[in-house]
Amino acid sequence: MTYLDPIKLAGIKSKSRRPYFFESKEAERVMAITMAVAQELAVVRARLDTVERILEKKGIMTQDEIEKFEPDDKAAAEGGAWTQEYIARILRIVQQEAEAVEIKDEPSAEEQVPVFAAD
């Protein structure tokens, strides 16, 4: 069985160069990071709202139970791993700019997809 490394996947470059809309590279970086966070948050918020409403409607869980939940060690570790992957996606532009400095001829997305054998 194989899996794709989500942190490396977050840094995959498109086949063409990304468009820039601001004169300042720093403004572009901040805008890209902000929009990535906004996109992630919008998706999560919509799905979370749906799940919470379904759980409450079916009498499975109340809002109060959700607010008071404390994860066990395994859940906390999984949450930590997810957070690292999330930050990699959010800071994708910073990673790509650093790589562009190191590598003049950037490979395409197809050339960059790492596949790893599962342990």
N, C-alpha and C positions, 0 to 999 in steps of 0.2 A: 504494500500500500504506500502511496506517495501523498505528500501534502505540499501546499505552497506556503512559503513563509510570509505571513501577512505584513510584517514590518518591511521586508524587502519589496513586497508588492506595492506598498504605499509610495515607494520611490520610483516606480516605473515611469519612464518618460514616454510621451506620445511620439508618433512618427514625425510630426512636424514641430517646429518651435512654438512655444506658447505665445499668445498675443500679449502685448503690453499696452496699457491704457493711460498710464501716468508718466510724467517726465522723470519722476524720481523712482529709482529702483527700490528704495526703502519703502516708499508709499505702496508700490506694487506688492512687495513682500507682506506688509501689514494687511493690505486688502485681501490678498490670497488666503492668508491665515484666518482672517476674520470671516471670510465667506465660507471657508471649509468648516469652521466651527459652527457657523449659522446653519449650514446644510445638515451637518451631523445632528445638531440639536433639534432642528425642525422634524427630522425623521423620527428621532427617539421620542420626542414629545407626543407626536401624533400616535405612535404605536403604544406608548405607555398609557395614554389616555384611553385608548380602545381597550387594552387589557384590564385596566382598573375598572372600567365601566362594566365589562363582561363579568369579571369576578364578583363585583358587588351585586349585579343584577341576578346572578345565579346563586347568590347567598354563600359563596365560597369564602370570601374575604372582605373585610370592611376597610375603609380608608384608614381608620385608626390602627388596625393590625399592620397595614403596610408601613405606616409612619413609625411604628415601634419595632419593626423587624431588625434583628442584629445577625449578620452572617456568621457562619462557623468558619474555622480556619481554612478549609478547602475552598469555600465560596469566596473568602477574602483573598486567597492566593489567585484564584481565577479572575477576580475583579482587578487585581494588580496587573496581571498579564494583559487583560483587555485594555487597561489604562495606557500601558506602554504602546500597544498597537494603535490606539486612538491618537496619542501624542505624535506618533510617527506619521499618521495621515495628516494631522493638522500642520505639522512642520515640514511637510513634503517639499515645499518650495525652497526652504533653507537647505535641505539635504541635496536637492538637485543643483542648486547654485554652487554648493561646495564641490560637488562632483564635477561640474562643468569646468571649474578652475583646474582640477586635477587631470581631467581627461579632455583633450581638445576635440577628438572625434567621438561624439556620444553615440553609443549603440541604440538601435531602435527598441521598441517595447518587446518585440518578439525575441530579440537577442538577450534581453535582461531578465526574463521570467525564470527565477530559480525554482527547481523542483528538487525536493529532498526525499530520501527514503525514510519512512517512519522507523522508529526504533523497535 
